[in-house]
């Protein structure tokens, strides 16, 4: 029986990678030795004697095609880095150029993801160049977010490949993707997107906590540091899944990793940020896990408040413009019909009035459908908004009755008894709706 030298998990004979942390496993005695593989081990690793974490070597083409799951290995510092209080105080200002740069990189990554989607849809694989670039962008964006959140102490710079100077590492091997899963990736990622939205909302509170404690202590409080890193890791794993870098959903280790922190991953308290060892395992203390759960609850409540407020703001901006535009189009269509209808009846031309009624009805139908689509966004004056839609529907029904009438006399009767009475009501209710929203 082999044991992982990184986390101590048991593994089956012939297994090359640890299913818990993704590290390369020791080679069993007598088995062919792969260059770069760790030495053989048949007993559990001794605490305090484990070697430092080593990234798993790239998978062969055969292994890539036959591996059904993957982990996004994200490495973070194991201890809160000591930082200058002056840089902590002005952290947002210092991060402004980085945030602008990540915005530009995100646009470039979005183009690459679009190209990757088409490539993976036909070949089952993301081209290596696109895969590497998008991975670098995700890693860099995560490091910038860690810097803004004060869980990383050194200014990251603008390079996507900082080498040993990186404060956040990321390893994602390429895998053969299921084409159906690629095609429906947007829908498959919706549950993780919703969870990520809640985590992001809660992480704002964690970031404030890490900033305040770091300003006082010179480094973030350990429980806040752990909880913020956990939120960062989920965001990075979700982004990797959404960007087609991995076939694996990002829910593994959502509340942290089990087991004991490997001794090789433990850095000394007060160690400088530039020499802090990175670990792909996040072992949260009880306080850190409680803070993460509390931030998740706060994020869920905050998310509901945010969506509700956003909906109200959009409704107040959008509803008046929708009503004004709809009324202009409806008025134009009805004015044209009312002006043409007497000429059709004077010549006793049934087809003439029917054609004009159909044209006006088509214009009203378009406006009715548009107003109904956005009715859910309207908050203030929703009753008056819906009443105006009802009036439009009634006027549209009058036009349809004129169109389906079998004689000019019937058309005249509908026009005089129904349409002529419904139009003024519609105009009055529009004024009420416009004032209400």
N, C-alpha and C positions, 0 to 999 in steps of 0.2 A: 504493500500500500504506500502511495506517495503522498507527500504533504506539500502544500504551497509554502514557499519561503517568504511570501509577503504577508499572508493573513493566517496561515496555519490550517486552512481548510483541507479536509481529506479529499482525495481524488482517486478515480479508478485507474487501473493499469492501462497504459497506452494513451491516456488523456494528455494532451499537450498544453492546454491552457486551463487555468483555474476558472471555474464557473462563477465564483464569488467576486473576485477582483480583476480577473482577466490577465494576470501575470503568467509568464512562462513557467511551466512546471518542471521539476527535476526529471531527468531521464532515468527510467528504470534500468537496473543492472542487466546487461546483456542485450539491451535494445540499441538500435542504431543511434549514434549520437549526432544531433543536429548542431552545426556550428552556432555558437552563441547561446546554447542551452545551458541552464544551471547544472551543477554537479548533482549526481544521484543522491537521493536521501530516502531512507525507508523508515524513519522515525520522526515523530513530531518535532518541529523546530524548537530549540531551547529559547525561552524568553530572554531577551537581552542580547542574543547572539545572532539575530537575523541580519542578513545583509540589507543594504538600502534597496529601495524599490527600483526595479529595472523594467522598462517598457517591454511588452511582448514583441518578439520579432515579427515582421510582416508575414501574413499568411500566404501559403502557396496558392496557385490558381485552383488546385483541386480542393483545398480546404475552404477557400472562399466560396466555391460553388456548392459546398455541402454543409456549411454552417448555417444553422437556422436562427441563431440569435446573436446579438452583439451588445457590448456595453460601451458607452461613451466614457472613456476614462479621463476624468478631469482632475488634475492635480492642484491642490491648494496648500498654502502654508499651514503647518500644524499648530503654530502658536501665533497669537496676535503680535504683529510687528511693532517695535518701538518706533515712534515717529515724532517729528518736530511739531510742537503745538502750533507754531505759526503756520505751517503748511496745512495742518488740520483745520485751522480757523478759516483759511482762504481756499479750502479744497475745491469748492464749486468753481471759483474763478480760475484756478489753475487747470481745471478739467475742461474748460470751455473749448479750447482748440482740439482736445481729444474727442469731445462729443461731436464737434463739427466733422472731424475726420471719420469717425465711426458712421455718421450719417451718410457720407459719400460712399464709404465702403459697403454699407448696407444696400445702397442702390445698385452698386456693381455686383454684389452677391445675389441680389434679386434677379438680375439678368442671367447670371450663371445658373441659378436654380431653375429658371425657365428653360434654358438650354438643356440642363441636366434632366429635366422631366421628360423632354422629348427623346433624349438619348436613352434613358432608362426604360422608357415605354417600349422601345423597339429592340434594345439589346439586353435589357435587364441589368445594366451596370451604368454607373455615372462615370464619365471619362475621367481618368486620373488627374489631369490638370485642373479640371473644374472642381473635383473632389478636394484636392489639396488647397486650392485657393479659398473655397468656401469654409473649409475647416479652419484655415488660418484666420479668416475674418471672424468666425464664431469665437475662436480662442481669444483673439485680440479684443473683441467687444466685451467678452466676459471679464478680461483683465481690467479694461477701462471701468467697467461697472464696479469691480472690486476696489479700484482706486477711489472712485467717487464715494463709495460706501465706507471708506477708511479701513477696510479689511486688508488692503494691500497698501504698503507705505511708499513705494517708489513710483515716481512719474513714469508711465510706461513708454513714452516716446511714440514715434509714428511707424516704427518698423513692425511688419507682420511676423518677422522671424528674428526675435531678440536673442535666440540661443540660450545660453546658461543664465542670462539675465532675466528670463521670464519669471513672473510671479504667479502665473496660472498656466499649467500645461494641459494639453489635450491630445489624446490619441484615439483615432477612429480608423480601424482597418476597413478596407473596401469589401463589400459583400455583394453577392448576386441578389438582386431585388426581385420580388414577385411583381410581374407586370400589372396584375389586377390591383395590387396594393399601391403601386405607383400611380395608376390611373385615378384611384379613389383616395389618394393621400390627403387631400384637403378635408374630406369628410371624416376619414379615420383619425385625423389629428384634432378634431373639434373637442372631444373630451379633455385631451391634454391642454388644449388652448384655454378652455374654461378654467381648468385647474391652475394653469399658469397665470391667468388673469388674477385669480384670487391670491396666489403666491406673490405676484408683483405688487398688488395693492397692499398686502401685509408687510412686504419688504420695505416699503417707505417708512413705516414705523420703526422697523429694525435699523434702518440706515440712520434715522434720527438718534436712536439710542446709541449706536456705535460711535456716531460723531460726538455726542455729548460726553460719553464716558472716555473717549480717546482724548478729548480736549482737557479733561481733568487729570486722567492717569498717564497720558502720553502714549497710550495704546488702548484699543477697544477692550471692554470687559469680555472675559472668555466666553460666558454663555451667549452674549449677544453676537460675538464673533462667530461662534459655531452655528447659531441659527441663521445668520446672514449668509454664510457660506453654503448652507444647505439649500437656501432659496436660490442662490446663484447657480448651484449645480443643477437643480431641476430645470431652470430656465435654459441653461446651456444644452442639456440633454433633449429638452423639448425642441429647441431650435434645430439641433442636429437631425432629429426625426422629421420635422417639417421640411427641412432642406434636403431630404433624401440622402443624407450621409449615412444613415443606419436604418435597418428594417425594424429595430426594436423600439417599442413604446417606452417613454421615459419614466414609468412609474416605479421601477425597481429602486429600492433604497430611498423612498420618498421621505421617510422619517429618520434617515440615517442608516449606517451600516451596523450590523451586529458583530459581536465578538470584542476582543480586546485590541486596543491600538498597538500595532507592532512596535517594538522598541526602536527599530531602525527609523521609524517615522516620527519619533518624539524629538522635538528640538528643545534646546535649553531655554528657560524663561529669560526674556530680555535679549534674545539673540537678534542681531541686526536683520532688517528686512532683506538685504541683499544676499544673506547666507542662509535664510530659512529654508529648510528642506520641504519639498512638496510631497504630499501624499494623496493618492487616489482614493483613500478610505476616509470617510467622515464618521468618527465615533463621537456622538454627542453625549455630553453629560446630561444628567436628569434636568438640570436647570436650563440647559440649551434646548433640549427637546420640548420642554414646557413653553419656553419663549416662542419657539417655532410654531407650536400648536396654537398658542394665543394669537400670534400674528396672523395665522391662517384664518382663525375665527374673525378677527378684526377685518382682515382682507375681504372675507365673504360679506360681512355687513357693509363695509365701505364700498364694495363692488355694487351692491344693490342700490345704495344711495347715489353712487356715481352714475350708474345707468339711468336711474330715475331722473336725476338732475339734468343729465345730458339730453335725455328725451324731452324734458320740459323746455330746455333752451332751444333745441332744434325745432320743436313745435312752435314756439313763439316767433322764431325767425322764418320758418318755412310756411306756416299756415296762411299768414296774410298774403305772401307772394303767390301761393297756389290759388287762393280765392280770387285775387285780382286778375291773374292770368286766365283762369277759367271763365270768369265773368266777361272779360273782354272778348274771348273767343265765342262764347255763347251769344253775347249781344250781337256780334257781327253776323253770326250764322242766322239768328232769328230776324234781324233787321233785313237781311237779304231775302229771306223767305217771305216775310210780311209784305215787302215791296213788290215781289214777283207774283204772289198768289192772286191778286185781283186781275192781273193780265191773263192768267191761265183760266180763271173762272169766266171772265168776259168772253173769251174765245171758246168756252166750253171744252177746253182741252184737258181731258182727264190725265193723260200721260205727263203733261207739262207740270201740273201741280204735284203729281206723284214723284217725279224726278227731283223737284225742288225740296219736297218733304224729306226724301231719302238723303239728300245732301246735308240738310240741316240736322237730321237725326244722327248721321255719322259723326258730325262735329260735336254734338252733345254727348254721344256715347263715349267718345275719347276723353272728354273732360270729366264725365262721371267716373269712369274707370280710374283716371289719375287721382281724383280726389279720394276715392275709396281706398286706393293703395296706401296713401299716406294718412289715412284717418287715425290709425293707431298711434301716430306721433303727436297728434293734437291733444293738448291737455286743457288749456284755457279756452272756454267757449266751444267745447266739443259738441254740446247739444245743438247749438245754432249752426255749427258746421255740418252736422248730419242732417239737420232740417233743410238746409240749402240743397244738399244732395238729393233729398226726397223730392223737393220742388223740381229740380232738374229732371229727375226720373219721370215725374208726372207730365212735364212739358214734352219730354221725349216720347212718351206714350201717345200724346195727342198727335204728334207728327207721324207716328207709325199708323195711327188710325186713319189719318188723311191719306197716307200712302196706300193703305189696303182698302180704302173705300171703293165701292163698285160704281159710283156715279159722282158727277160734279156736285150735285145737290147734297149728297152725303158729306162730301169734302167741305162744302160751305157750312153745313150744320156743325161739324166738329170744330171748324175754325171759329165760328161765332159763339157757340155755347160752351166750349171747353178751352181751347188755346187762348182766346182773347181774355178769358178770366184768369187763367193760370199764370200767364206771363207777369202781370203786375204783382201777384203774390210772391213769385220767385224773385223779382227785383227787390221787394221790401225785405224778404228774408235774407237776401244777399247783404244788404246794408246792415242788418242786425248781426249777421255772422261776422262780417268784416270788422265791426266795432267790438265784438266779443273776443275775437282772437288777438 
